């Protein structure tokens, strides 16, 4: 049997990964903020001009987002922003209901005291964003909040999953987070999560995170139903 290490090595293809990642992040933010709504067809020429990037780099980013399910090709007519069904959205919130309590528990297990203090301080930024009623600021502050939790949990895989899941339901989230009832509710829930983390009370933190996701789902679907 031939030794695979003895086989000739083929030249590596050098991909412009840093630029590709910047393009992907820019497109994710556009979807997250509603600049690109579900169903929007992506025109490469327009995107290249707006982002000031080459078509090669853009296509690398688009292929990755398509592989993640963020973009879809409908009937070979070009890529569009994927739209989720009601059933898909319900499944996403159920998955979040398992994932977010997990990373909160792992944060308590793994994060040193300085990261706990930093999270507590950032929670004030998040609550301020809620009080300001700007959907884009709330979503950005929430992303940073969970970035800190996933970092402290030493679980970057969870953060990647969470970013994808929340991005897929971004239209629901944008409308939900600016509801006055949901804003005050969210502030109380964030306080409960952070208080349990500071005490390193895993059971209380898990319960608080579960409640936060459950109420997020209720608010999102009430918004979708026009309630």
QUIKA-V876234 format. One line per field, one symbol per residue. ss: DSSP state (~ for helix, > for strand, _ for the rest). burial: I if it has 9 or more other ideal C-beta (glycine too) atoms within 8 Angstrom, else O. A space follows every 10 residues. Layout:
ss = ???
burial = ???
This chain:
ss = ___~~~____ ______~~~~ ~~~~~~~~~~ ~~~_______ >__~~~~~~~ ~___~~~~~~ ~~~~~~~___ >>>_____>> >____~~~~~ ~~~~~~~~~~ ~~~~~~~~~~ __~~~~~~~~ ~~~~~~~~~~ ~~__~~~~~~ ~~~~~~~~~~ ~~~__~~~~~ ~~~~~~~~_~ ~~~~~~~__~ ~~~~~~~~~~ ~~~~~~~~__ _~~~~~~~~~ ~~~~~~~~~~ ~~~~___
burial = OOOOOOOOOO OOOOOIOOII IOIIOIIIII IIIIOIOIOO OIOIOOIIOO IOIOOOIIII IIOIIIOOII IOIOOOOOII IIOIOOOIII OIIOIIIOII IIIIIIIIOO IOOOIIOIII OIIOIIIIII OOIOIOIIII IIIIIIIIII IIIOIOOIIO IIIIIIIIII IIIIIIIIIO OIIOIIIOII IIIIIIIOOO IIOIIIIIII IIIIIIIOII IIIIOOO
